[in-house]
Amino acid sequence: MNPPRRIALACLLAAPLVVWGQTGPWPSGPITVISPVQAGSAGDTTLRVVMQKMSENMNHSFAVENVVGAAGMIGLDRLSRSRPDGTTIGGISDSTLTYVPIIQKRANFNPLDTLDPVGVIAPSTWVLVAHPSVGVKTVDELVAKAKARPGQLNYASSGMGSSHHVVMEMFKAATGTRLLHIPYRGAAAALADVQGGQVQVMFSALSVALGAIETGKVVPLAVASTTRTPLLPQLPTVAEAVPGFSFGTWSGMLVPKGTPPAIVERLNQELNKAIQDPQVAATLAKLGVTPKAGTPKDLGDLIQSTRTKMKKVIQTANIQAE
């Protein structure tokens, strides 16, 4: 990531949301936006970009609050217990909404029992990276080295049951390789140790790893999406070496169950307006994020289908909480 881009993003994340007037069916006071991940992570950065635009469009205050812990479940539970009056909303990742509860063995947990969907905020592209000392530049080279040294290469994740953990277990199952899992408390710490060479490889959100890729601190091997990314057009997809492999994450806006339909409808309209704004779309594109407008039902259906898919993945890879 070049210096101007880093400075601009830092200013955006640090800028306070200004209190404005408001119109339409809406609470009179500031809105708390729960972000159950670390500040500066891929999902949190995307959320703040979108919330800033919604604040400007609606002349209303949105204050993002990071409520972290238990792979996002603490923030999700906090949102579920909030009053359903529109004063608290959340930007929740797909992992927290779908497969983290399965890994944590929360029997019969369904987020739609306590939350109402508003809309998908944005899907994110993921990339497989390695420290230069590993001596690989392609997926095939990594697979060959891992098979030659079973269990000797290690990979970083942001914690047990995290997206970083799940996608690598999917990769291991698809390639028949063995790599040692080194969990961290957060994606930033995990990537830092890959950059430092303490850990060999990891899957990361492209928005988080882009700066390290541009400075040569890590070597990009492939993107996990079904198509190549415009940010790194020469970089192949994992599927070009491992047919059928794909992985991506997304986040959704949700509110406590029972929030008035008029508020849910307006939130959905304003969310779609914000992510379709040319400036917002351009900012998110530089982070490897491609927003797509949709309805509350679209998000609800996506949650259910992802839960079904990832349950099979977790069972096949035997992923368990530690």
PyMOL commands that set and color helices and strands:
alter all, ss='L'
color gray80, all
select helices_A, chain A and resi 3-14+42-58+70-81+94-97+100-103+111-113+132-134+139-148+163-175+187-196+206-214+238-240+261-275+278-285+296-317
alter helices_A, ss='H'
color red, helices_A
select strands_A, chain A and resi 31-35+62-66+88-93+115-124+126-130+154-157+180-183+201-205+219-223+249-256
alter strands_A, ss='S'
color yellow, strands_A
deselect
rebuild
show_as cartoon
